[in-house]
Amino acid sequence: MAKIGRDDVVRGLLKVAREVSDALSCGDPVVALESTIISHGMPYPQNLQTAKDVEAIIRENGAVPATIAILDGVPCIGLTDEQLERLAILGTKAQKTARRDIPHIIANEGNGATTVSATMFFASMAGIPLFVTGGIGGVHRYGEKTMDISSDLTELGRTPVAVISAGVKSILDIPRTLEYLETQGVPVAAYQTHELPAFFTESSGCKVPCRLDTPEQCAKVIYSSLSYGLGNGILIAVPIPKEHAASGNLIESAIQRALKEASDKNIVGNAATPFLLARVNELTGGASLTANIALVKNNALIGAKVAAALANLRRKNHHGHARSAL
Protein backbone atom coordinates (compact mmCIF):
# COMPACT_ATOMS: atom_id res chain seq x y z
CA MET A 1 0.00 0.00 0.00
CA ALA A 2 1.10 3.62 -0.54
CA LYS A 3 3.04 4.94 2.41
CA ILE A 4 1.51 7.76 4.41
CA GLY A 5 4.01 10.62 4.44
CA ARG A 6 4.38 13.18 7.19
CA ASP A 7 2.65 15.75 4.97
CA ASP A 8 -0.41 13.52 4.55
CA VAL A 9 -3.47 13.23 6.74
CA VAL A 10 -5.66 10.14 6.85
CA ARG A 11 -9.32 11.13 6.64
CA GLY A 12 -11.31 7.93 6.89
CA LEU A 13 -10.28 5.84 3.89
CA LEU A 14 -8.56 8.69 2.07
CA LYS A 15 -4.99 10.01 2.10
CA VAL A 16 -5.28 13.79 2.06
CA ALA A 17 -2.32 16.12 1.45
CA ARG A 18 -1.64 18.31 4.49
CA GLU A 19 -2.20 21.54 2.51
CA VAL A 20 -5.62 20.31 1.38
CA SER A 21 -6.59 19.01 4.82
CA ASP A 22 -5.64 22.31 6.47
CA ALA A 23 -7.61 24.32 3.91
CA LEU A 24 -10.70 22.15 4.39
CA SER A 25 -10.45 22.43 8.18
CA CYS A 26 -10.27 26.24 7.94
CA GLY A 27 -13.06 26.55 5.39
CA ASP A 28 -10.62 27.87 2.78
CA PRO A 29 -11.36 27.30 -0.92
CA VAL A 30 -10.23 23.98 -2.44
CA VAL A 31 -10.59 22.91 -6.08
CA ALA A 32 -10.59 19.21 -6.98
CA LEU A 33 -8.86 18.12 -10.20
CA GLU A 34 -9.07 14.83 -12.08
CA SER A 35 -6.04 12.78 -13.12
CA THR A 36 -7.24 11.08 -16.33
CA ILE A 37 -6.36 14.25 -18.20
CA ILE A 38 -2.75 13.71 -17.04
CA SER A 39 -2.39 10.02 -17.87
CA HIS A 40 -4.82 9.61 -20.78
CA GLY A 41 -5.66 13.09 -22.05
CA MET A 42 -2.29 14.38 -23.27
CA PRO A 43 1.16 13.09 -24.21
CA TYR A 44 4.21 13.42 -21.93
CA PRO A 45 5.65 15.97 -21.13
CA GLN A 46 2.76 18.35 -22.01
CA ASN A 47 0.55 16.47 -19.55
CA LEU A 48 2.89 17.10 -16.61
CA GLN A 49 3.44 20.75 -17.52
CA THR A 50 -0.30 21.34 -17.93
CA ALA A 51 -1.04 19.69 -14.56
CA LYS A 52 1.53 21.94 -12.83
CA ASP A 53 0.30 25.05 -14.68
CA VAL A 54 -3.33 24.35 -13.74
CA GLU A 55 -2.40 23.90 -10.06
CA ALA A 56 -0.41 27.18 -10.19
CA ILE A 57 -3.38 29.06 -11.70
CA ILE A 58 -5.64 27.80 -8.91
CA ARG A 59 -3.15 28.92 -6.25
CA GLU A 60 -2.69 32.33 -7.90
CA ASN A 61 -6.44 32.85 -7.67
CA GLY A 62 -6.74 32.13 -3.98
CA ALA A 63 -7.60 28.43 -3.81
CA VAL A 64 -5.81 25.16 -3.01
CA PRO A 65 -5.63 22.55 -5.80
CA ALA A 66 -6.40 18.92 -4.95
CA THR A 67 -5.54 16.58 -7.82
CA ILE A 68 -7.13 13.19 -7.14
CA ALA A 69 -5.81 9.73 -8.10
CA ILE A 70 -5.51 6.19 -6.72
CA LEU A 71 -1.85 5.31 -6.12
CA ASP A 72 -0.85 1.82 -5.00
CA GLY A 73 -4.45 1.18 -4.03
CA VAL A 74 -4.88 4.33 -1.90
CA PRO A 75 -7.18 7.20 -2.97
CA CYS A 76 -5.04 10.36 -2.71
CA ILE A 77 -6.57 13.83 -2.43
CA GLY A 78 -3.85 16.29 -3.45
CA LEU A 79 -0.64 15.10 -5.12
CA THR A 80 3.01 16.08 -4.76
CA ASP A 81 5.07 17.08 -7.81
CA GLU A 82 6.69 13.62 -7.68
CA GLN A 83 3.28 11.92 -7.73
CA LEU A 84 2.12 14.12 -10.63
CA GLU A 85 5.26 13.17 -12.55
CA ARG A 86 4.73 9.49 -11.77
CA LEU A 87 1.21 9.66 -13.22
CA ALA A 88 2.38 11.62 -16.26
CA ILE A 89 5.07 9.03 -17.04
CA LEU A 90 2.79 6.08 -16.31
CA GLY A 91 0.41 7.43 -18.94
CA THR A 92 -2.11 4.83 -20.05
CA LYS A 93 -0.50 2.24 -17.75
CA ALA A 94 -2.51 3.96 -15.00
CA GLN A 95 -6.01 2.57 -15.34
CA LYS A 96 -8.69 5.00 -16.46
CA THR A 97 -10.91 4.96 -13.36
CA ALA A 98 -14.62 5.66 -13.33
CA ARG A 99 -16.83 4.99 -10.27
CA ARG A 100 -17.35 1.32 -11.24
CA ASP A 101 -13.58 0.67 -11.32
CA ILE A 102 -12.78 1.99 -7.82
CA PRO A 103 -13.23 -1.25 -5.79
CA HIS A 104 -11.15 -3.36 -8.18
CA ILE A 105 -8.22 -0.92 -8.33
CA ILE A 106 -8.15 -0.43 -4.56
CA ALA A 107 -8.44 -4.18 -3.89
CA ASN A 108 -5.54 -4.90 -6.25
CA GLU A 109 -3.39 -2.01 -4.95
CA GLY A 110 -3.33 -0.58 -8.46
CA ASN A 111 -2.83 2.87 -9.93
CA GLY A 112 -5.93 4.63 -11.13
CA ALA A 113 -6.29 7.94 -12.98
CA THR A 114 -9.71 9.23 -11.98
CA THR A 115 -12.30 10.35 -14.54
CA VAL A 116 -15.06 12.86 -13.77
CA SER A 117 -17.27 10.31 -11.97
CA ALA A 118 -14.53 8.90 -9.71
CA THR A 119 -13.08 12.36 -9.00
CA MET A 120 -16.52 13.69 -8.00
CA PHE A 121 -17.05 10.70 -5.72
CA PHE A 122 -13.73 11.16 -3.88
CA ALA A 123 -14.07 14.96 -3.78
CA SER A 124 -17.45 14.57 -2.09
CA MET A 125 -16.00 12.05 0.38
CA ALA A 126 -13.27 14.54 1.26
CA GLY A 127 -15.71 17.45 1.61
CA ILE A 128 -14.60 19.38 -1.51
CA PRO A 129 -17.64 21.03 -3.13
CA LEU A 130 -16.09 22.08 -6.45
CA PHE A 131 -14.22 20.29 -9.24
CA VAL A 132 -12.58 21.61 -12.43
CA THR A 133 -12.17 19.52 -15.56
CA GLY A 134 -11.85 19.99 -19.34
CA GLY A 135 -15.15 18.59 -20.59
CA ILE A 136 -17.58 16.05 -19.21
CA GLY A 137 -18.70 12.85 -20.89
CA GLY A 138 -22.23 12.45 -22.13
CA VAL A 139 -24.58 10.46 -24.33
CA HIS A 140 -22.57 9.16 -27.28
CA ARG A 141 -23.88 9.59 -30.80
CA TYR A 142 -26.31 6.74 -31.56
CA GLY A 143 -26.53 6.28 -27.78
CA GLU A 144 -30.23 5.44 -28.18
CA LYS A 145 -29.08 2.21 -29.89
CA THR A 146 -25.79 1.47 -28.09
CA MET A 147 -26.79 2.70 -24.58
CA ASP A 148 -23.28 4.23 -24.44
CA ILE A 149 -23.83 6.92 -21.81
CA SER A 150 -21.03 8.29 -19.65
CA SER A 151 -21.18 7.60 -15.92
CA ASP A 152 -20.31 11.31 -15.52
CA LEU A 153 -24.00 12.09 -16.04
CA THR A 154 -25.36 9.75 -13.37
CA GLU A 155 -22.61 10.93 -11.01
CA LEU A 156 -23.80 14.50 -11.50
CA GLY A 157 -27.26 13.24 -10.57
CA ARG A 158 -26.21 11.76 -7.22
CA THR A 159 -23.06 13.50 -5.94
CA PRO A 160 -23.17 17.05 -4.52
CA VAL A 161 -20.11 18.51 -6.27
CA ALA A 162 -20.22 21.46 -8.70
CA VAL A 163 -18.34 20.76 -11.93
CA ILE A 164 -16.71 23.55 -13.95
CA SER A 165 -16.07 22.36 -17.50
CA ALA A 166 -15.98 23.64 -21.08
CA GLY A 167 -19.35 21.99 -21.62
CA VAL A 168 -19.70 18.72 -23.45
CA LYS A 169 -17.31 17.44 -26.12
CA SER A 170 -18.76 17.86 -29.61
CA ILE A 171 -17.94 14.20 -30.35
CA LEU A 172 -21.05 13.47 -28.25
CA ASP A 173 -24.80 13.88 -28.77
CA ILE A 174 -25.26 17.20 -26.97
CA PRO A 175 -29.08 17.54 -27.10
CA ARG A 176 -29.53 14.02 -25.67
CA THR A 177 -26.87 14.72 -23.04
CA LEU A 178 -28.86 17.76 -21.87
CA GLU A 179 -32.06 15.69 -21.81
CA TYR A 180 -30.34 13.06 -19.67
CA LEU A 181 -29.01 15.69 -17.24
CA GLU A 182 -32.52 17.14 -16.94
CA THR A 183 -33.84 13.65 -16.10
CA GLN A 184 -31.14 13.38 -13.41
CA GLY A 185 -32.25 16.72 -11.91
CA VAL A 186 -28.90 18.40 -12.60
CA PRO A 187 -28.86 22.22 -12.86
CA VAL A 188 -26.97 23.18 -16.02
CA ALA A 189 -25.62 26.73 -16.28
CA ALA A 190 -23.42 28.49 -18.81
CA TYR A 191 -20.91 31.17 -17.83
CA GLN A 192 -21.53 34.55 -19.48
CA THR A 193 -23.55 32.96 -22.30
CA HIS A 194 -27.02 31.48 -22.93
CA GLU A 195 -25.69 28.51 -24.93
CA LEU A 196 -23.94 25.37 -23.80
CA PRO A 197 -20.31 25.45 -25.00
CA ALA A 198 -19.14 22.41 -26.97
CA PHE A 199 -15.59 22.06 -25.64
CA PHE A 200 -13.53 23.22 -28.66
CA THR A 201 -16.23 25.65 -29.82
CA GLU A 202 -17.99 28.39 -27.87
CA SER A 203 -21.43 27.39 -29.03
CA SER A 204 -23.38 24.16 -29.52
CA GLY A 205 -26.68 25.63 -30.66
CA CYS A 206 -28.26 24.28 -27.45
CA LYS A 207 -29.72 26.75 -24.95
CA VAL A 208 -29.14 26.24 -21.22
CA PRO A 209 -31.79 26.88 -18.55
CA CYS A 210 -29.52 29.15 -16.51
CA ARG A 211 -26.93 31.84 -17.29
CA LEU A 212 -24.42 32.94 -14.63
CA ASP A 213 -22.22 35.98 -15.18
CA THR A 214 -19.93 36.20 -12.13
CA PRO A 215 -18.13 33.85 -9.72
CA GLU A 216 -20.42 35.20 -6.97
CA GLN A 217 -23.55 34.19 -8.90
CA CYS A 218 -22.08 30.71 -9.43
CA ALA A 219 -21.27 30.46 -5.71
CA LYS A 220 -24.84 31.42 -4.72
CA VAL A 221 -26.32 28.65 -6.88
CA ILE A 222 -23.88 26.06 -5.50
CA TYR A 223 -24.53 27.26 -1.93
CA SER A 224 -28.31 27.01 -2.42
CA SER A 225 -28.04 23.46 -3.72
CA LEU A 226 -25.78 22.37 -0.84
CA SER A 227 -27.87 24.17 1.80
CA TYR A 228 -31.08 22.43 0.75
CA GLY A 229 -29.44 19.02 0.51
CA LEU A 230 -30.55 18.36 -3.06
CA GLY A 231 -27.83 15.71 -3.22
CA ASN A 232 -26.90 16.25 -6.86
CA GLY A 233 -24.12 18.08 -8.64
CA ILE A 234 -24.26 21.21 -10.78
CA LEU A 235 -22.71 21.68 -14.20
CA ILE A 236 -21.27 25.13 -14.93
CA ALA A 237 -20.07 25.32 -18.52
CA VAL A 238 -17.41 27.90 -19.43
CA PRO A 239 -16.74 28.71 -23.12
CA ILE A 240 -13.25 28.21 -24.52
CA PRO A 241 -11.29 31.54 -24.64
CA LYS A 242 -12.16 33.47 -27.81
CA GLU A 243 -8.61 33.46 -29.17
CA HIS A 244 -8.66 29.64 -29.28
CA ALA A 245 -12.23 29.27 -30.55
CA ALA A 246 -11.10 30.34 -34.05
CA SER A 247 -9.60 26.91 -34.66
CA GLY A 248 -12.96 25.37 -33.68
CA ASN A 249 -14.18 24.86 -37.26
CA LEU A 250 -10.96 23.10 -38.28
CA ILE A 251 -11.24 20.89 -35.19
CA GLU A 252 -14.94 20.20 -35.85
CA SER A 253 -14.27 18.88 -39.38
CA ALA A 254 -11.48 16.68 -37.97
CA ILE A 255 -13.94 15.37 -35.34
CA GLN A 256 -16.41 14.35 -38.07
CA ARG A 257 -13.64 12.44 -39.89
CA ALA A 258 -12.43 10.78 -36.67
CA LEU A 259 -15.99 9.74 -35.78
CA LYS A 260 -16.33 7.99 -39.15
CA GLU A 261 -12.97 6.23 -38.64
CA ALA A 262 -14.01 5.09 -35.15
CA SER A 263 -17.27 3.73 -36.57
CA ASP A 264 -15.46 1.94 -39.43
CA LYS A 265 -12.99 0.37 -36.95
CA ASN A 266 -15.77 -0.44 -34.46
CA ILE A 267 -14.03 1.47 -31.65
CA VAL A 268 -16.63 1.83 -28.91
CA GLY A 269 -17.01 2.13 -25.12
CA ASN A 270 -14.31 3.79 -23.03
CA ALA A 271 -11.79 3.33 -25.88
CA ALA A 272 -13.75 5.75 -28.07
CA THR A 273 -12.90 9.09 -26.45
CA PRO A 274 -9.08 8.54 -26.20
CA PHE A 275 -9.03 7.35 -29.85
CA LEU A 276 -11.09 10.30 -31.07
CA LEU A 277 -9.07 12.92 -29.17
CA ALA A 278 -5.72 11.46 -30.31
CA ARG A 279 -6.92 11.22 -33.92
CA VAL A 280 -8.30 14.76 -33.90
CA ASN A 281 -4.96 16.00 -32.55
CA GLU A 282 -3.17 14.27 -35.44
CA LEU A 283 -5.59 15.60 -38.05
CA THR A 284 -5.35 19.19 -36.76
CA GLY A 285 -1.56 19.19 -36.46
CA GLY A 286 -1.71 19.73 -32.71
CA ALA A 287 -4.21 22.61 -32.77
CA SER A 288 -6.72 20.63 -30.71
CA LEU A 289 -4.11 19.91 -28.00
CA THR A 290 -3.27 23.63 -27.77
CA ALA A 291 -6.97 24.47 -27.51
CA ASN A 292 -7.51 21.70 -24.95
CA ILE A 293 -4.74 23.06 -22.69
CA ALA A 294 -6.08 26.63 -23.04
CA LEU A 295 -9.62 25.71 -22.04
CA VAL A 296 -8.49 23.62 -19.04
CA LYS A 297 -6.42 26.56 -17.75
CA ASN A 298 -9.35 28.94 -18.29
CA ASN A 299 -11.67 26.58 -16.39
CA ALA A 300 -9.13 26.47 -13.54
CA LEU A 301 -9.08 30.28 -13.40
CA ILE A 302 -12.89 30.53 -13.22
CA GLY A 303 -13.12 27.52 -10.87
CA ALA A 304 -10.69 29.02 -8.35
CA LYS A 305 -12.64 32.30 -8.34
CA VAL A 306 -15.93 30.44 -7.81
CA ALA A 307 -14.37 28.35 -5.00
CA ALA A 308 -13.14 31.55 -3.30
CA ALA A 309 -16.58 33.18 -3.65
CA LEU A 310 -18.23 30.04 -2.23
CA ALA A 311 -15.86 29.97 0.77
CA ASN A 312 -16.64 33.65 1.45
CA LEU A 313 -20.38 33.01 1.22
CA ARG A 314 -20.17 30.06 3.61
CA ARG A 315 -18.17 32.10 6.12
CA LYS A 316 -20.55 35.04 5.92
CA ASN A 317 -23.65 32.87 6.37
CA HIS A 318 -22.01 30.83 9.11
CA HIS A 319 -21.18 34.01 11.06
CA GLY A 320 -24.69 35.35 10.41
CA HIS A 321 -26.28 32.16 11.81
CA ALA A 322 -23.91 32.21 14.77
CA ARG A 323 -24.88 35.81 15.61
CA SER A 324 -28.60 35.13 15.27
CA ALA A 325 -28.27 32.16 17.63
CA LEU A 326 -26.86 34.40 20.41
Secondary structure, 3 states (H helix, E strand, C coil): CCCCCCCEEEECCEEEEHHHHHHHHHCCCEEEECCHHHHCCCCCCHHHHHHHHHHHHHHHCCCEEEEEEEECCEEEECCCHHHHHHHHHHHHHCEEECHHHHHHHHHCCCCEEECHHHHHHHHHHHCCCEEECCCECCEECCHHHHCCECHHHHHHHHCCCEEEECEECCCECHHHHHHHHHHCCCCEEEECCCECCECCECCCCCECCEEECCHHHHHHHHHHHHHCCCCCCEEEECCCCHHHHCCHHHHHHHHHHHHHHHHHCCCCHHHHHHHHHHHHHHHCCCHHHHHHHHHHHHHHHHHHHHHHHHHHHHHHHHHHHHHHHC
